[in-house]
Amino acid sequence: MVSQALVPAAIGAGVDALTRHDRGGLLWAGAAVLGLGASTAVSGIMRHRFAVSNFLSAGFRTVQVTARQATRLGAALQKRVATGEVVSIGTTDFDQIGYSLDVTARGSGSVVAIIVVAVLLLRVSVPLGLVVVVGVPILVLVVGLLLRPLHERRRHQRQLSGELTGRAGDIVAGLRVLRGVGGEGEFSRRYKVESQRVRFAGVRVGKVEATLEAAQILLPGVFIALVTWLGARFAVSGRISPGELVAFYAYAAFLIGPLRTLTEFAQKLTRGLVAAGRVVAVLRIEPDFQQHAASVPADDGDLDDPDSGLMVRQHRLTAIAAVRPEDAVAIAERIALLDPASKARLHGVPLRDLALDEVRRRILLSDNEATLFRGVLRDEVGDGRTLADAAATDIVEALPGGLDAEIAERGRDFSGGQQQRLRLARALAIDPPILVLVEPTSAVDAHTEARIAERLPGARAGRTTVVCTTSPLLLDRADTVAFVGADGRVAATGPHRELLDTCPAYAAAVTRGED
């Protein structure tokens, strides 16, 4: 930009050399224009290269830090942030933050160029120089008046867009269920309403942006006309030379670029600030659990939950049968340290006092909300040795590529029962020291459930397993059954058949009878 700003001075010097018939001065002026042109070409190429690098670095680093934060938050992310917000960071915000960094090189260059032009003009004519020195801040101030409403409207549009993205994700994920209950029409209507809200918000943003774009043309144009008119009057009166008049006009024409770039910089910076605000909101979220480093013996040990009175013995298969299924889920989340208020203990040491990585390594909770990730099936279930234990061998045999087959996002190509069996096979393949299963057979038929119940104890031999279920087939295979009453606490423990004979409430809950 400095090279471009000096070109009018060189051209003006050449014109004055022509009027004086100064061949040497003309050659020097021509050499200066040539050198400045070469400098502009080289520096322009490098500026563009760095601008693109800044754009890509800013965008991808934004995605990286967001992904790291999502991993750090774990289960807390879904409770605090809508899915659409995270998706929008990787799509819309990626570009806006990148563009705000991309334009900084040109923006800073424009500021320097305007300062250089103002100094050159002041050296030739103080009045003309003052016009630039005073006029440019006024133009920037006028543009700044449009930025505040643009910022507010863009932030509102960004919020609505994130909500709409989340709605679209929910519809896609639950399309099969929606069609089953005939609800796709209602969700389609809601999506149309929300998409119109986004469109109206976009139109409001567009009105301000249109005004800003018009100001980019009108204001610099008026400014250039003023500078050219004043320069012409000064030339006619003899206060400046013809070459200086040409230079003044060239300066005025050149200033269109820096002024428009400053407006563009302000506009893209506004978009970037809105996008960055959404990213920072995600990065500010703290995880439910802080890292601690209490020591715990190397072996698994017993696991207990004081809130419910549950005791899970080491290397045994314990079943939790609850009058209310949500109580069993709550217990499972506490003993797996997914509940921030958990008081569960391992070896007598509170789980909250242990390093979170250590807890996650030792305890795995697998429920029916666990996601099957898109990709090769082998990456989900390993070498397939646990498929038989989960009664899922037939699923893989039916796939064209077997374990090397590609599975769709969330495993939507599989039925509910197939997804459940594959989730169980994955959990068994991980082989954690303590495995907590929540209703692992609720979506399979009785024959398949019987095979899973028969093979599960052998698959988990020597490991600690907790199963939340009211299935008699699974309960009958458990070493111990903990019956949770309506108050959320363990009311009775013992083998399944013994509880059927001694605890009427348990029998009623398991056999679906009435007490």
PyMOL commands that set and color helices and strands:
alter all, ss='L'
color gray80, all
select helices_A, chain A and resi 2-19+23-73+76-80+83-124+126-173+175-181+184-236+242-283+325-335+351-353+356-362+377-381+393-397+402-404+409-411+416-430+446-459+472-475+496-502+504-510
alter helices_A, ss='H'
color red, helices_A
select strands_A, chain A and resi 303-305+310-312+317-322+345-346+349-350+363-366+375-376+406-407+434-438+464-468+480-484+490-494
alter strands_A, ss='S'
color yellow, strands_A
deselect
rebuild
show_as cartoon
